[in-house]
Amino acid sequence: MTKQLTFLAMLLMMSISIFTQEVIVEWNFPDDSADSVADGGIATNLDKIITTRGGTSALDYKNGATTKAAQATGWDNGSEQKCWQISLSTEVYGSLKLSSKITSGGNDPGPRDFRVDYKIGNDGVWTEVPNSDFQTANDWETGILENLALPEECSNRPLVMLRWIMTSDTSTAGILVEPGGKLKIDDIVISGTDISSVSKDEFATVRIYPNPFTDFISFGNLGEITSCRIFNMNGQLVHNVVITESQQLDLRNLISGLYSMQLSDIDGTFKHGTKLLKR
């Protein structure tokens, strides 16, 4: 019983540390200093800016969801062209989430229909983020994205670009967007889980490779370790197997994401724990 309780306590502590989300970059446009530069996040992202693409007006800063928000006009004839755009570094971060708020309406209705795309590096190809289609309205409740999961391809990259792009020329009034149509964006937050200790074993003798991985992992210098358990971000057991140094562990059935691996000896005594990242 004591051995089991110790194992569960270790698992709980590791799960808390492994799966805690941290703000990587954010824009909340404070009343006294609203501009295009990021307002928070990790050091490498504090010089990142938000812009528009496709030929809108210059940014202005008006009343937002809480403080101010970034605003632009000139969204007419912008379907699949005009967008809000940011860039950021996601190095040593995985399990990325995006939150944002966009409003469009009032006396100068702006575009209604949007989706989010991502691109890896300057030479990448814009790709749709799954489940990212949304509509805006003349409020701060309709056009909300809350903890939208970004594809694992975005994890641990020196440069990731995101854009909120128009998908039609229809305004929130149900007519074509006019040149004076306004659009505001606010409370942009990209968060992730620190995976910097992936591949750094607690015991130097144990080898788990490759990590991050795609389909298979291998082991080296296991010593007395004979069993492997893998848990997902919700603490659920998703893989439980006896292991040897001569085998490859087939993990093709796991979805992309971050996992916790627990290694034990033949008696079930916990020997080693580490993070795994599946691309």
MIVOVEX-644046 format. One line per 2 residues: number of its first residue (from 1); their letters; for each residue x, y, z of N, C-alpha, C. Coordinates in nm, 3 decimals. Layout:
% residues N
NUM) A) X:Y:Z:X:Y:Z:X:Y:Z; ...
This chain:
% residues 279
1) MT) 0.083:-0.120:0.000:0.000:0.000:0.000:0.086:0.125:0.000; 0.192:0.128:0.084:0.281:0.243:0.090:0.347:0.268:-0.045
3) KQ) 0.388:0.160:-0.109:0.454:0.170:-0.240:0.358:0.231:-0.342; 0.230:0.191:-0.339:0.132:0.243:-0.432:0.104:0.390:-0.406
5) LT) 0.093:0.426:-0.279:0.068:0.566:-0.246:0.183:0.655:-0.290; 0.306:0.605:-0.271:0.423:0.682:-0.315:0.421:0.703:-0.465
7) FL) 0.388:0.599:-0.539:0.381:0.609:-0.685:0.276:0.710:-0.727; 0.155:0.704:-0.664:0.049:0.796:-0.701:0.085:0.940:-0.669
9) AM) 0.155:0.961:-0.556:0.198:1.096:-0.520:0.297:1.150:-0.620; 0.392:1.066:-0.661:0.489:1.108:-0.762:0.420:1.142:-0.893
11) LL) 0.325:1.059:-0.933:0.252:1.082:-1.058:0.176:1.214:-1.052; 0.111:1.241:-0.938:0.036:1.364:-0.923:0.127:1.485:-0.933
13) MM) 0.241:1.483:-0.864:0.333:1.596:-0.867:0.387:1.619:-1.008; 0.421:1.510:-1.075:0.473:1.522:-1.212:0.367:1.575:-1.307
15) SI) 0.242:1.529:-1.290:0.134:1.573:-1.377:0.111:1.722:-1.363; 0.117:1.772:-1.239:0.097:1.914:-1.215:0.206:1.995:-1.283
17) SI) 0.332:1.953:-1.267:0.443:2.028:-1.325:0.449:2.016:-1.476; 0.415:1.897:-1.529:0.425:1.873:-1.673:0.315:1.946:-1.749
19) FT) 0.192:1.947:-1.694:0.079:1.990:-1.772:0.031:2.131:-1.737; 0.109:2.210:-1.666:0.072:2.347:-1.635:0.093:2.434:-1.758
21) QE) -0.011:2.506:-1.797:-0.002:2.595:-1.912:0.062:2.728:-1.870; 0.149:2.779:-1.956:0.219:2.905:-1.932:0.194:2.997:-2.051
23) VI) 0.176:3.126:-2.024:0.155:3.223:-2.131:0.286:3.240:-2.208; 0.281:3.216:-2.339:0.398:3.232:-2.426:0.404:3.373:-2.481
25) VE) 0.287:3.426:-2.522:0.279:3.564:-2.567:0.134:3.610:-2.555; 0.115:3.739:-2.529:-0.020:3.792:-2.519:-0.024:3.940:-2.557
27) WN) -0.142:3.981:-2.604:-0.172:4.122:-2.631:-0.303:4.154:-2.561; -0.300:4.249:-2.466:-0.424:4.292:-2.401:-0.445:4.443:-2.407
29) FP) -0.354:4.515:-2.472:-0.368:4.656:-2.505:-0.409:4.741:-2.384; -0.318:4.758:-2.288:-0.349:4.837:-2.167:-0.389:4.980:-2.203
31) DD) -0.476:5.039:-2.121:-0.525:5.174:-2.148:-0.413:5.276:-2.162; -0.309:5.263:-2.080:-0.205:5.366:-2.078:-0.089:5.337:-2.174
33) SA) -0.090:5.223:-2.242:0.024:5.190:-2.328:-0.016:5.100:-2.445; -0.136:5.119:-2.499:-0.181:5.032:-2.607:-0.100:5.057:-2.734
35) DS) -0.038:4.952:-2.784:0.033:4.958:-2.912:0.036:4.817:-2.971; 0.111:4.801:-3.080:0.112:4.672:-3.150:0.204:4.570:-3.087
37) VA) 0.288:4.610:-2.990:0.389:4.522:-2.932:0.326:4.435:-2.823; 0.372:4.310:-2.813:0.319:4.216:-2.714:0.326:4.275:-2.574
39) DG) 0.223:4.244:-2.493:0.215:4.296:-2.357:0.259:4.195:-2.251; 0.293:4.073:-2.291:0.339:3.974:-2.195:0.382:3.848:-2.266
41) GI) 0.440:3.757:-2.187:0.487:3.630:-2.241:0.631:3.604:-2.205; 0.691:3.506:-2.271:0.831:3.473:-2.246:0.921:3.577:-2.313
43) AT) 1.046:3.585:-2.267:1.136:3.693:-2.311:1.152:3.701:-2.462; 1.161:3.586:-2.529:1.187:3.588:-2.674:1.068:3.640:-2.755
45) NL) 0.952:3.656:-2.692:0.835:3.704:-2.765:0.793:3.846:-2.727; 0.864:3.910:-2.639:0.821:4.042:-2.592:0.839:4.152:-2.695
47) DK) 0.910:4.124:-2.806:0.924:4.222:-2.913:0.833:4.192:-3.032; 0.747:4.091:-3.020:0.659:4.054:-3.130:0.546:4.156:-3.143
49) II) 0.496:4.174:-3.266:0.392:4.273:-3.291:0.273:4.208:-3.361; 0.159:4.275:-3.351:0.041:4.236:-3.426:0.023:4.334:-3.541
51) TT) -0.009:4.282:-3.658:-0.029:4.365:-3.776:-0.155:4.318:-3.849; -0.189:4.387:-3.956:-0.289:4.338:-4.050:-0.219:4.316:-4.183
53) RG) -0.280:4.234:-4.267:-0.227:4.205:-4.399:-0.340:4.217:-4.502; -0.303:4.255:-4.625:-0.399:4.258:-4.735:-0.446:4.396:-4.774
55) GT) -0.405:4.500:-4.697:-0.439:4.637:-4.738:-0.545:4.706:-4.655; -0.545:4.684:-4.523:-0.637:4.757:-4.436:-0.575:4.892:-4.399
57) SA) -0.647:4.967:-4.316:-0.593:5.091:-4.263:-0.484:5.061:-4.160; -0.416:5.166:-4.116:-0.322:5.151:-4.004:-0.400:5.120:-3.877
59) LD) -0.330:5.062:-3.780:-0.395:5.027:-3.654:-0.423:5.150:-3.570; -0.535:5.147:-3.501:-0.571:5.245:-3.401:-0.608:5.167:-3.275
61) YK) -0.624:5.235:-3.162:-0.651:5.167:-3.037:-0.771:5.232:-2.969; -0.880:5.155:-2.962:-1.008:5.204:-2.912:-1.056:5.115:-2.798
63) NG) -1.175:5.145:-2.746:-1.231:5.068:-2.635:-1.242:4.921:-2.671; -1.196:4.835:-2.577:-1.194:4.692:-2.602:-1.283:4.615:-2.507
65) AT) -1.254:4.486:-2.494:-1.333:4.401:-2.406:-1.318:4.442:-2.261; -1.198:4.481:-2.222:-1.173:4.527:-2.085:-1.102:4.662:-2.088
67) TK) -0.982:4.664:-2.146:-0.911:4.791:-2.162:-0.932:4.838:-2.307; -0.824:4.863:-2.380:-0.838:4.899:-2.520:-0.822:4.777:-2.609
69) AA) -0.846:4.798:-2.738:-0.832:4.693:-2.838:-0.768:4.753:-2.962; -0.706:4.669:-3.045:-0.653:4.713:-3.173:-0.769:4.719:-3.273
71) QA) -0.772:4.826:-3.353:-0.881:4.844:-3.448:-0.825:4.882:-3.584; -0.893:4.837:-3.690:-0.857:4.875:-3.827:-0.983:4.882:-3.910
73) TG) -0.979:4.963:-4.019:-1.084:4.969:-4.118:-1.026:4.923:-4.252; -1.103:4.937:-4.359:-1.053:4.899:-4.491:-1.058:4.750:-4.517
75) WD) -1.159:4.680:-4.464:-1.170:4.535:-4.480:-1.252:4.495:-4.602; -1.293:4.591:-4.684:-1.372:4.560:-4.801:-1.293:4.477:-4.902
77) NG) -1.363:4.390:-4.977:-1.300:4.303:-5.078:-1.181:4.226:-5.021; -1.200:4.170:-4.901:-1.086:4.108:-4.832:-1.094:3.959:-4.813
79) SE) -1.195:3.893:-4.869:-1.210:3.749:-4.847:-1.086:3.672:-4.890; -1.034:3.589:-4.799:-0.915:3.506:-4.819:-0.789:3.588:-4.844
81) QK) -0.793:3.718:-4.808:-0.676:3.804:-4.825:-0.643:3.884:-4.699; -0.744:3.950:-4.644:-0.718:4.042:-4.533:-0.730:3.970:-4.399
83) CW) -0.640:4.006:-4.309:-0.633:3.931:-4.183:-0.558:4.009:-4.076; -0.578:3.969:-3.951:-0.488:4.002:-3.841:-0.376:3.897:-3.843
85) QI) -0.254:3.936:-3.808:-0.144:3.840:-3.812:-0.044:3.867:-3.700; 0.006:3.757:-3.641:0.112:3.765:-3.540:0.216:3.658:-3.569
87) SL) 0.332:3.672:-3.507:0.435:3.569:-3.511:0.487:3.549:-3.369; 0.542:3.431:-3.342:0.595:3.402:-3.210:0.690:3.284:-3.217
89) ST) 0.771:3.270:-3.113:0.853:3.151:-3.094:0.782:3.057:-2.998; 0.782:2.927:-3.032:0.725:2.827:-2.942:0.831:2.728:-2.894
91) EV) 0.958:2.765:-2.906:1.065:2.673:-2.868:1.050:2.631:-2.723; 1.066:2.503:-2.698:1.051:2.431:-2.571:0.909:2.434:-2.517
93) YG) 0.811:2.463:-2.603:0.671:2.459:-2.559:0.588:2.369:-2.651; 0.496:2.294:-2.592:0.404:2.208:-2.664:0.263:2.226:-2.612
95) SL) 0.168:2.146:-2.664:0.027:2.152:-2.624:-0.023:2.296:-2.626; -0.008:2.363:-2.739:-0.035:2.506:-2.752:-0.184:2.534:-2.760
97) KL) -0.227:2.644:-2.697:-0.365:2.688:-2.698:-0.372:2.835:-2.738; -0.477:2.871:-2.812:-0.498:3.009:-2.857:-0.632:3.059:-2.805
99) SS) -0.631:3.180:-2.749:-0.753:3.249:-2.711:-0.751:3.390:-2.771; -0.867:3.440:-2.811:-0.875:3.576:-2.865:-1.021:3.621:-2.867
101) KI) -1.040:3.754:-2.884:-1.173:3.811:-2.896:-1.173:3.910:-3.012; -1.273:3.898:-3.100:-1.287:3.991:-3.212:-1.431:4.040:-3.216
103) TS) -1.448:4.171:-3.236:-1.581:4.228:-3.250:-1.589:4.309:-3.379; -1.708:4.311:-3.439:-1.726:4.378:-3.567:-1.873:4.415:-3.580
105) GG) -1.903:4.545:-3.585:-2.043:4.582:-3.596:-2.067:4.726:-3.564; -2.185:4.755:-3.511:-2.221:4.892:-3.481:-2.260:4.967:-3.608
107) ND) -2.232:5.098:-3.609:-2.268:5.181:-3.723:-2.180:5.157:-3.844; -2.065:5.095:-3.825:-1.971:5.066:-3.934:-1.937:4.918:-3.932
109) PG) -2.031:4.832:-3.973:-2.008:4.687:-3.960:-1.893:4.636:-4.044; -1.807:4.560:-3.982:-1.694:4.500:-4.049:-1.723:4.355:-4.086
111) PR) -1.621:4.279:-4.124:-1.641:4.141:-4.169:-1.693:4.050:-4.059; -1.772:3.951:-4.101:-1.838:3.859:-4.007:-1.768:3.724:-3.994
113) DF) -1.716:3.670:-4.105:-1.673:3.530:-4.110:-1.520:3.518:-4.112; -1.469:3.430:-4.024:-1.323:3.416:-4.007:-1.284:3.271:-3.982
115) RV) -1.156:3.245:-3.999:-1.093:3.122:-3.950:-0.951:3.159:-3.911; -0.883:3.066:-3.843:-0.743:3.085:-3.804:-0.655:2.991:-3.885
117) DY) -0.546:3.043:-3.938:-0.445:2.965:-4.010:-0.312:2.975:-3.937; -0.224:2.877:-3.963:-0.089:2.882:-3.909:0.012:2.855:-4.020
119) KI) 0.136:2.901:-3.998:0.245:2.877:-4.090:0.373:2.859:-4.009; 0.454:2.759:-4.046:0.580:2.732:-3.976:0.694:2.799:-4.054
121) GN) 0.756:2.900:-3.992:0.867:2.969:-4.056:0.820:3.058:-4.170; 0.913:3.140:-4.221:0.879:3.232:-4.329:0.844:3.161:-4.459
123) DG) 0.901:3.042:-4.481:0.883:2.971:-4.607:0.774:2.864:-4.600; 0.702:2.857:-4.489:0.598:2.757:-4.476:0.475:2.789:-4.557
125) VW) 0.376:2.701:-4.549:0.250:2.717:-4.623:0.138:2.741:-4.522; 0.055:2.839:-4.547:-0.058:2.865:-4.458:-0.152:2.745:-4.458
127) TE) -0.186:2.699:-4.337:-0.269:2.581:-4.319:-0.378:2.611:-4.217; -0.497:2.565:-4.241:-0.609:2.592:-4.151:-0.593:2.520:-4.018
129) VP) -0.616:2.591:-3.908:-0.623:2.528:-3.776:-0.758:2.459:-3.764; -0.761:2.330:-3.733:-0.890:2.259:-3.723:-0.984:2.326:-3.623
131) NS) -1.112:2.328:-3.658:-1.218:2.378:-3.570:-1.202:2.526:-3.535; -1.145:2.604:-3.627:-1.117:2.744:-3.597:-1.211:2.842:-3.665
133) DF) -1.311:2.794:-3.741:-1.407:2.885:-3.805:-1.492:2.953:-3.698; -1.515:3.084:-3.714:-1.602:3.154:-3.620:-1.661:3.278:-3.687
135) QT) -1.761:3.336:-3.622:-1.824:3.458:-3.670:-1.814:3.567:-3.564; -1.821:3.691:-3.609:-1.818:3.805:-3.519:-1.955:3.871:-3.514
137) AN) -1.972:3.959:-3.417:-2.096:4.037:-3.404:-2.061:4.167:-3.334; -2.161:4.249:-3.310:-2.139:4.377:-3.244:-2.139:4.358:-3.092
139) DW) -2.048:4.271:-3.046:-2.033:4.246:-2.903:-1.897:4.179:-2.881; -1.863:4.155:-2.755:-1.737:4.088:-2.720:-1.761:3.944:-2.675
141) ET) -1.875:3.888:-2.709:-1.906:3.750:-2.670:-1.909:3.654:-2.789; -1.950:3.703:-2.906:-1.971:3.613:-3.021:-1.839:3.565:-3.081
143) GI) -1.749:3.658:-3.110:-1.625:3.624:-3.181:-1.512:3.581:-3.089; -1.541:3.490:-2.996:-1.442:3.446:-2.898:-1.386:3.309:-2.937
145) LE) -1.256:3.296:-2.931:-1.189:3.166:-2.934:-1.129:3.145:-2.796; -1.160:3.033:-2.735:-1.111:3.007:-2.598:-1.037:2.874:-2.595
147) NL) -0.906:2.883:-2.574:-0.819:2.765:-2.564:-0.834:2.673:-2.685; -0.832:2.733:-2.803:-0.832:2.656:-2.927:-0.699:2.583:-2.939
149) AL) -0.704:2.451:-2.956:-0.582:2.371:-2.966:-0.514:2.397:-3.100; -0.386:2.433:-3.096:-0.308:2.448:-3.217:-0.242:2.315:-3.252
151) PE) -0.223:2.286:-3.382:-0.163:2.158:-3.421:-0.025:2.138:-3.360; 0.009:2.012:-3.330:0.138:1.983:-3.268:0.256:2.023:-3.358
153) EC) 0.230:2.040:-3.487:0.335:2.088:-3.576:0.387:2.224:-3.533; 0.305:2.299:-3.460:0.344:2.433:-3.413:0.435:2.427:-3.290
155) SN) 0.445:2.311:-3.226:0.521:2.299:-3.102:0.671:2.306:-3.127; 0.742:2.368:-3.032:0.889:2.367:-3.029:0.948:2.417:-3.161
157) RP) 0.902:2.535:-3.204:0.949:2.596:-3.329:1.006:2.735:-3.302; 1.113:2.774:-3.375:1.167:2.909:-3.357:1.076:3.017:-3.411
159) LV) 0.992:2.983:-3.511:0.901:3.084:-3.567:0.771:3.018:-3.612; 0.661:3.063:-3.553:0.526:3.022:-3.593:0.447:3.149:-3.623
161) ML) 0.372:3.150:-3.733:0.286:3.261:-3.767:0.140:3.218:-3.756; 0.056:3.307:-3.706:-0.087:3.283:-3.695:-0.161:3.400:-3.760
163) RW) -0.273:3.370:-3.823:-0.354:3.477:-3.879:-0.502:3.445:-3.861; -0.581:3.552:-3.837:-0.727:3.546:-3.833:-0.773:3.604:-3.966
165) IM) -0.812:3.520:-4.061:-0.836:3.565:-4.198:-0.985:3.564:-4.231; -1.029:3.668:-4.307:-1.167:3.674:-4.354:-1.195:3.558:-4.448
167) TS) -1.314:3.499:-4.435:-1.352:3.391:-4.525:-1.471:3.428:-4.613; -1.521:3.551:-4.602:-1.623:3.602:-4.693:-1.618:3.754:-4.688
169) DT) -1.688:3.818:-4.779:-1.699:3.964:-4.781:-1.828:4.012:-4.716; -1.895:3.923:-4.644:-2.019:3.958:-4.576:-1.990:4.026:-4.443
171) ST) -2.060:4.135:-4.417:-2.043:4.207:-4.291:-2.139:4.153:-4.186; -2.125:4.202:-4.064:-2.215:4.160:-3.957:-2.357:4.211:-3.979
173) AG) -2.375:4.305:-4.072:-2.509:4.353:-4.107:-2.572:4.270:-4.218; -2.498:4.170:-4.269:-2.551:4.084:-4.373:-2.538:4.142:-4.513
175) IL) -2.462:4.250:-4.527:-2.435:4.310:-4.657:-2.286:4.305:-4.683; -2.241:4.351:-4.799:-2.099:4.353:-4.827:-2.026:4.451:-4.735
177) VE) -1.906:4.413:-4.693:-1.824:4.500:-4.610:-1.786:4.624:-4.689; -1.805:4.740:-4.629:-1.768:4.867:-4.692:-1.632:4.913:-4.641
179) PG) -1.568:5.007:-4.713:-1.433:5.052:-4.673:-1.425:5.102:-4.529; -1.533:5.160:-4.479:-1.531:5.213:-4.342:-1.564:5.111:-4.235
181) GK) -1.587:4.986:-4.275:-1.621:4.883:-4.177:-1.510:4.860:-4.076; -1.545:4.855:-3.949:-1.446:4.845:-3.842:-1.436:4.703:-3.787
183) LK) -1.316:4.669:-3.744:-1.291:4.540:-3.681:-1.193:4.560:-3.567; -1.223:4.502:-3.450:-1.137:4.512:-3.333:-1.094:4.374:-3.288
185) ID) -0.972:4.366:-3.234:-0.923:4.241:-3.175:-0.865:4.271:-3.038; -0.881:4.178:-2.944:-0.839:4.202:-2.805:-0.809:4.069:-2.736
187) DI) -0.740:4.078:-2.624:-0.716:3.965:-2.533:-0.666:3.840:-2.606; -0.559:3.859:-2.683:-0.494:3.748:-2.753:-0.396:3.681:-2.657
189) VI) -0.412:3.551:-2.638:-0.323:3.475:-2.549:-0.287:3.343:-2.616; -0.157:3.317:-2.629:-0.110:3.184:-2.671:-0.035:3.125:-2.554
191) SG) -0.081:3.009:-2.509:-0.020:2.941:-2.395:0.030:2.804:-2.436; 0.117:2.746:-2.353:0.170:2.614:-2.383:0.232:2.552:-2.261
193) TD) 0.274:2.427:-2.276:0.337:2.351:-2.169:0.486:2.342:-2.194; 0.565:2.371:-2.092:0.711:2.366:-2.103:0.756:2.222:-2.122
195) IS) 0.821:2.196:-2.235:0.872:2.062:-2.263:1.025:2.063:-2.265; 1.085:2.160:-2.197:1.231:2.174:-2.201:1.302:2.056:-2.140
197) SV) 1.233:1.981:-2.050:1.299:1.866:-1.989:1.275:1.738:-2.066; 1.202:1.746:-2.180:1.190:1.628:-2.266:1.329:1.589:-2.312
199) SK) 1.359:1.463:-2.303:1.489:1.405:-2.336:1.592:1.422:-2.226; 1.556:1.483:-2.113:1.649:1.497:-2.002:1.605:1.401:-1.891
201) DE) 1.668:1.288:-1.883:1.628:1.186:-1.787:1.670:1.222:-1.646; 1.589:1.180:-1.551:1.625:1.200:-1.411:1.747:1.118:-1.374
203) FA) 1.764:1.003:-1.439:1.880:0.919:-1.415:1.959:0.912:-1.545; 2.084:0.958:-1.541:2.162:0.972:-1.663:2.179:0.841:-1.738
205) TV) 2.164:0.728:-1.668:2.189:0.600:-1.734:2.074:0.557:-1.825; 1.953:0.605:-1.798:1.837:0.562:-1.876:1.831:0.642:-2.005
207) RI) 1.808:0.571:-2.117:1.795:0.637:-2.247:1.658:0.607:-2.306; 1.591:0.713:-2.352:1.461:0.701:-2.419:1.471:0.786:-2.545
209) YP) 1.462:0.724:-2.660:1.487:0.797:-2.784:1.407:0.738:-2.900; 1.374:0.819:-3.005:1.389:0.965:-3.008:1.281:1.031:-2.924
211) NP) 1.301:1.152:-2.886:1.205:1.226:-2.806:1.228:1.375:-2.828; 1.139:1.442:-2.901:1.008:1.402:-2.950:1.015:1.287:-3.051
213) FT) 0.901:1.214:-3.066:0.896:1.098:-3.155:0.773:1.107:-3.244; 0.770:1.017:-3.344:0.656:1.013:-3.436:0.573:0.887:-3.417
215) DF) 0.639:0.768:-3.426:0.567:0.642:-3.417:0.624:0.547:-3.311; 0.758:0.540:-3.300:0.823:0.441:-3.215:0.923:0.510:-3.122
217) IS) 0.948:0.448:-3.005:1.059:0.487:-2.919:1.137:0.363:-2.881; 1.264:0.384:-2.846:1.351:0.275:-2.803:1.411:0.309:-2.667
219) FG) 1.472:0.207:-2.604:1.526:0.223:-2.469:1.671:0.178:-2.466; 1.744:0.234:-2.372:1.880:0.191:-2.348:1.916:0.204:-2.201
221) NL) 2.005:0.117:-2.154:2.053:0.122:-2.014:1.937:0.117:-1.914; 1.846:0.024:-1.934:1.730:0.016:-1.846:1.761:-0.039:-1.708
223) GE) 1.867:-0.117:-1.696:1.898:-0.176:-1.566:1.788:-0.267:-1.519; 1.732:-0.240:-1.400:1.627:-0.324:-1.344:1.488:-0.290:-1.396
225) IT) 1.477:-0.187:-1.476:1.346:-0.144:-1.525:1.289:-0.245:-1.624; 1.164:-0.284:-1.601:1.100:-0.384:-1.688:0.962:-0.344:-1.738
227) SC) 0.903:-0.243:-1.679:0.767:-0.206:-1.720:0.755:-0.057:-1.748; 0.662:-0.025:-1.837:0.642:0.113:-1.881:0.493:0.146:-1.879
229) RI) 0.460:0.258:-1.818:0.323:0.311:-1.822:0.328:0.451:-1.881; 0.231:0.482:-1.967:0.224:0.614:-2.028:0.086:0.672:-1.999
231) FN) 0.085:0.798:-1.953:-0.038:0.867:-1.915:-0.057:0.990:-2.003; -0.183:1.021:-2.038:-0.208:1.141:-2.116:-0.222:1.263:-2.025
233) MN) -0.258:1.377:-2.083:-0.263:1.501:-2.007:-0.372:1.501:-1.901; -0.469:1.411:-1.914:-0.575:1.401:-1.813:-0.544:1.299:-1.704
235) GQ) -0.422:1.245:-1.707:-0.383:1.146:-1.609:-0.435:1.007:-1.636; -0.489:0.984:-1.756:-0.543:0.852:-1.791:-0.432:0.761:-1.845
237) LV) -0.432:0.636:-1.804:-0.335:0.538:-1.853:-0.370:0.503:-1.997; -0.277:0.527:-2.090:-0.303:0.500:-2.232:-0.213:0.390:-2.287
239) HN) -0.111:0.349:-2.211:-0.023:0.242:-2.257:0.043:0.178:-2.135; 0.043:0.044:-2.132:0.101:-0.030:-2.021:0.164:-0.156:-2.077
241) VV) 0.297:-0.168:-2.069:0.365:-0.276:-2.139:0.494:-0.314:-2.068; 0.534:-0.442:-2.082:0.666:-0.488:-2.038:0.766:-0.448:-2.146
243) IT) 0.882:-0.398:-2.105:0.980:-0.348:-2.202:1.116:-0.413:-2.183; 1.192:-0.417:-2.293:1.331:-0.461:-2.291:1.411:-0.366:-2.379
245) ES) 1.543:-0.370:-2.365:1.628:-0.281:-2.443:1.631:-0.320:-2.590; 1.591:-0.441:-2.623:1.600:-0.487:-2.762:1.476:-0.454:-2.843
247) QQ) 1.373:-0.393:-2.781:1.249:-0.370:-2.853:1.228:-0.223:-2.887; 1.146:-0.201:-2.990:1.092:-0.069:-3.018:0.949:-0.067:-2.968
249) LD) 0.914:0.038:-2.899:0.779:0.050:-2.846:0.692:0.119:-2.951; 0.589:0.051:-2.998:0.501:0.101:-3.103:0.394:0.190:-3.039
251) LR) 0.401:0.321:-3.067:0.306:0.417:-3.010:0.228:0.488:-3.119; 0.208:0.420:-3.231:0.135:0.481:-3.342:-0.011:0.508:-3.306
253) NL) -0.063:0.436:-3.207:-0.203:0.454:-3.169:-0.228:0.581:-3.090; -0.122:0.645:-3.039:-0.139:0.767:-2.960:-0.155:0.887:-3.052
255) IS) -0.239:0.981:-3.011:-0.254:1.105:-3.087:-0.138:1.198:-3.053; -0.114:1.296:-3.138:-0.007:1.392:-3.112:-0.033:1.467:-2.983
257) GL) 0.072:1.490:-2.906:0.058:1.562:-2.781:0.165:1.525:-2.680; 0.145:1.572:-2.557:0.241:1.554:-2.449:0.193:1.444:-2.356
259) YS) 0.286:1.358:-2.311:0.253:1.245:-2.224:0.354:1.235:-2.109; 0.314:1.161:-2.006:0.401:1.131:-1.894:0.434:0.982:-1.895
261) MQ) 0.564:0.949:-1.892:0.606:0.809:-1.890:0.658:0.773:-1.751; 0.613:0.658:-1.700:0.657:0.608:-1.571:0.720:0.470:-1.591
263) LS) 0.844:0.452:-1.544:0.914:0.325:-1.558:0.934:0.262:-1.420; 0.911:0.131:-1.411:0.920:0.060:-1.284:0.996:-0.071:-1.300
265) DI) 1.039:-0.128:-1.186:1.106:-0.258:-1.191:1.003:-0.370:-1.182; 1.050:-0.494:-1.173:0.962:-0.610:-1.176:0.868:-0.614:-1.055
267) DG) 0.905:-0.549:-0.946:0.820:-0.544:-0.827:0.721:-0.429:-0.830; 0.725:-0.347:-0.934:0.636:-0.233:-0.943:0.690:-0.109:-0.876
269) TF) 0.818:-0.112:-0.833:0.878:0.005:-0.768:0.910:0.111:-0.872; 0.863:0.233:-0.849:0.888:0.343:-0.941:1.038:0.372:-0.948
271) KH) 1.092:0.380:-1.071:1.234:0.404:-1.090:1.264:0.532:-1.167; 1.174:0.570:-1.258:1.207:0.682:-1.345:1.080:0.741:-1.406
273) GT) 1.077:0.873:-1.423:0.967:0.940:-1.491:1.020:1.048:-1.583; 0.953:1.066:-1.696:0.996:1.168:-1.790:0.878:1.209:-1.877
275) KL) 0.897:1.314:-1.956:0.796:1.358:-2.050:0.823:1.301:-2.188; 0.715:1.277:-2.262:0.724:1.234:-2.401:0.641:1.330:-2.487
277) LK) 0.695:1.365:-2.602:0.620:1.450:-2.694:0.605:1.377:-2.826; 0.477:1.350:-2.864:0.452:1.287:-2.994:0.413:1.394:-3.094
279) R) 0.482:1.395:-3.206:0.452:1.492:-3.311:0.336:1.444:-3.397
